[in-house]
Amino acid sequence: QVQLVESGGGLVQAGGSLSLSCAASGRTFSINTMGWYRQAPGKQRELVAAITSGGSPNIADSVKGRFTISRDNAKNTVYLKMNSLRPEDTAVYYCNYNRGYGLDIWGQGTQVTVSS
C-alpha cells in the first residue's frame, strides 16, 4: 500500500505565500501522477495542480501563474508553492497519488487559510 505524508499549510495574509509538500512511501511505482486537490466548505473537491512522474504539469486556471507544482522522483515527493494567495484559496488541501489501475490514494488533508 502507498502512504502519503503531507506537510505545510497554515494561516497567511492575502498576498502571502505558503508551501506544501507530500511524500509517498510504501509500495510506490515509478510511473504515477501526484498532485493537490482542495475542498472549501460547501464546495466540491477540485484539482489544484498535478504532475506526472515524467514532469508534465496540469494546473487549474484559477491558480495558474500563482502556484507552481514540482516533484522529486528520487524522494517520491511533490511540492506546491503558492504565491499571491487570495482568500478564495482557503480550503483543505489534499495530496493525491494516482497510478492508474485503481490505485488512487489520498492524504489526510492540510488546512490553508488566507485572511483578507
C-alpha positions in Angstrom: 0.0 0.0 0.0 1.1 3.6 -0.5 1.1 6.1 2.3 1.1 9.9 1.9 2.5 12.3 4.5 1.6 16.0 3.9 3.3 19.0 5.4 2.9 22.7 5.2 -0.2 24.8 5.1 -1.3 27.2 7.8 -2.6 30.8 8.0 -1.3 33.6 5.8 -2.5 37.0 4.9 -3.7 37.7 1.4 -0.8 38.3 -1.0 1.4 36.0 1.0 3.0 32.6 0.2 2.8 29.1 1.5 4.4 25.8 0.5 3.0 22.3 0.7 4.9 19.0 0.4 3.7 15.5 0.2 5.9 12.4 0.4 4.8 9.0 -0.8 6.1 5.8 0.8 5.4 2.1 0.7 4.7 0.2 -2.5 5.2 3.1 -4.9 5.5 2.9 -8.6 7.9 4.8 -10.8 5.1 5.8 -13.2 2.5 7.8 -11.4 0.8 11.2 -11.1 0.9 13.2 -7.9 -0.9 16.3 -7.2 -3.0 18.5 -5.0 -6.7 19.0 -4.7 -8.7 21.3 -2.5 -12.1 21.4 -0.9 -13.6 24.6 0.5 -16.6 24.4 2.9 -19.8 23.6 0.9 -17.9 23.1 -2.3 -16.7 20.0 -4.2 -13.2 18.9 -4.2 -11.3 20.4 -7.2 -8.0 19.9 -8.8 -5.3 22.5 -8.0 -2.3 21.0 -9.7 -0.9 17.7 -10.6 2.3 16.5 -12.2 3.3 13.2 -13.8 6.4 11.3 -13.0 7.6 12.5 -16.4 7.3 16.1 -15.2 4.2 17.1 -17.1 2.1 19.5 -15.1 -1.6 20.2 -15.1 -2.6 23.4 -13.3 -6.0 24.7 -12.7 -6.8 28.0 -14.4 -7.7 29.6 -11.1 -4.2 29.3 -9.8 -2.2 29.4 -13.0 0.6 32.0 -12.7 0.4 32.0 -8.9 1.0 28.3 -7.9 3.9 26.1 -9.0 4.0 22.3 -8.7 7.2 20.3 -8.8 8.4 16.9 -7.7 11.4 14.9 -6.8 11.1 11.4 -8.1 14.0 10.1 -6.0 12.2 11.2 -2.9 8.7 10.4 -4.2 7.7 13.9 -3.1 5.6 16.5 -4.7 5.7 20.2 -3.8 3.2 23.0 -4.2 4.5 26.6 -4.0 1.6 29.0 -3.6 2.2 32.7 -4.2 -0.1 35.7 -4.2 -2.6 33.8 -2.1 -6.2 35.0 -2.0 -9.0 34.5 0.5 -10.7 32.2 -2.1 -7.7 29.9 -1.9 -8.8 29.0 1.6 -9.6 25.3 1.7 -8.4 21.9 2.9 -5.7 20.8 0.5 -5.3 17.1 -0.2 -2.4 15.3 -1.7 -3.2 12.6 -4.3 -1.2 9.7 -5.7 -2.6 8.1 -8.7 -1.0 5.2 -10.5 -4.0 4.1 -12.6 -5.3 0.6 -12.5 -7.5 1.5 -9.5 -4.6 2.8 -7.3 -5.7 6.2 -6.1 -4.5 7.3 -2.7 -5.4 10.5 -0.7 -3.6 12.2 2.1 -5.3 13.3 5.3 -5.5 16.9 4.2 -3.9 20.1 5.4 -5.7 23.4 6.1 -4.7 26.5 4.2 -6.4 29.7 5.4 -5.9 33.1 3.7 -7.1 36.1 5.6 -8.1 39.3 3.9 
